[in-house]
Amino acid sequence: MAGNRPLWTWSGAAAAGLLAGLALPPWGCPPLLWLTLVPLWALGPGPAALWGGAAVLVSHRWLLWLHPLDWVGVPLPLSLPLCLLLWASLGVVAAALVGGWRLLVQLMGPERWSSACLAAALWGLAEIVLAKGPLFWIGLGSAALPGDRAMAGLAQWIGAGGLAALQLLLAWWLWRALVAWAAQRSGVWRSAGAWLLVVVLLHAWGWRLLQLPGPVAGAASRLNLLVLQPAIPTREKFSWSQQQALLRRLAGAQLQAEQQGADLLVLPEGALAVGQTLPHAADVEVLSGGFREVDGALRSAVLRFAPGEQAPVQAIDKHRLVPLGEWIPGGSWLRWAGLSAVGGVSFGEPSRLLARPAGAVGVAICYEIADGAALAAAARDGAGWLLASANLDPYPSQLQGQFAALAQLRAIETGRWLVSAANTGPSLLVDPSGVVRQRLSTGKASTLLVQLQVRVGRTGYSRTGELPLLLLAAGAGAARLRSRVRQS
């Protein structure tokens, strides 16, 4: 039957998937996404798989900027084919996942509201689970940003997984209204009006959540941070000239932090090499991305330097490693350890909580910004603010826009201020309502002095995690089971 589908079915699914990829950050346009999700409900597993592959190929096209890979030992003639293979492989994985999800929907019956709620909840939970593994970067849960902050405000209670489920349910309702309109059934306009009213109420609720002030950590709630954006090209990072430039910029930032009374100096991911110390013993605490050896294994980490110390006294290691870039299966037995200038690195502990003497902070190193559940757990365990440390060079502005949108979502979910320190950008300050307060120009070496408030309260999402999604899945599953019993 699938082979007899008219051409417009496949072409429509492909076009909808391409538009869905564009509707994700850095644009972030939920209304367009709702329209592009309608064919996902209306068509079968095959077109849905095509939809998923097209959406991921568009939203992850920044992977092509890995080329050329000769700087990590890949021969130039193989560089572009390897990048294309990596990009296409992600599209195939996405197609399989979305096609499998749509097959489950077909077995349950997509026209039933209980099936729609269960399927939407399963999609949302799948995004949460995938965000803890190596193959997920961005999904429907982040689609509201940066264009629709009011909708994103609901993440304070339901998180990114809940937002993903909500996008799907709004699209399902829209699909059912279109089916009723095509069949000239009565009550179509009433259903459309109810849909519009629900959308307005959801936005009003989300906007209200963003306006609620959160409790701060008493008199010592304000922190002054100096962010250094060194803008050292990754492909040239380990040259002598660039290493000297980095040391000069770091020394200058230490002096500037002292002169401006900063409490902390923050550097991006990978700023310091293994065993590298600070140029000066300044009276300012430093949090810097770097590397360290643990039991003979290399780890990427955020290193903490106490005031007056040139060597790190504490660290939190990166747990969620970039596939192929930092880790490949069986990498310890292969001569090629990944697409990274430092070779393969090993996994750290899953907790994202750095318990500093001056107050705990939740840390996301690069790719970990996609895992909202881990940062929500850090906020629940006492993190008063969030730090995102990254090196997104040589990727284009598209990836930086997606990173900034994820940073906004993490700030909303946790009700925490977030500081991003990135090699070439985005280096920025985000408040708990998801507003980017300050930002450095992309690709330019500079510093940014920011002030934030240390928060102590918990959002609904920090307290309950994925409980709303689990309850939705359980309730919809129970309703579906009762329906099957009645039919029997």
Buried (B, 14 or more C-beta within 10 A) or exposed (E): EEEEBEEEBBEBBBBBBBBBBBBBBBBBBBEBBBBBBBBBBBBBBBBBBBBBBBBBBBBBBBBBBBBBBEBBEBEEEEBBEBBEEBBEEBBBBBBEBBBBBBBBBBEBEBEBBBBBBBBBBBBBBBBBEBBBEBEBBBBBBBBBBBBBBBBBBBBBBBBBBBBBBBBBBBBBBBBBBBBBEEEEEEEBEEBBEEBEEEBEEBBEBBBEBBEEEBEBBEEEBEBBBBBBBBBBBBBBBEEEEBBEBBBEBBBBBBBBBBEEEBBBBBBBBBBBEEEBEBBBBBEBBBBBBBBBEEEEEBBBBBBBBBBEBBEBEBBBBBBBBBBBBBBBEEBEEEEEBBBBBBEBBBBBEEBBBBEBEBBBBBBBBBBBBBBBBBBBBBBBBEBBBBBBBBBBBBBEBBBBBBBBBBBBBBBBBBBBBBBBBBBBBBBBBBBBBBBBEBBBEBBEBBBBBBBBBBBBBBBBBBEBBBBBBBEBBEBBBEBBEEBEEEEE
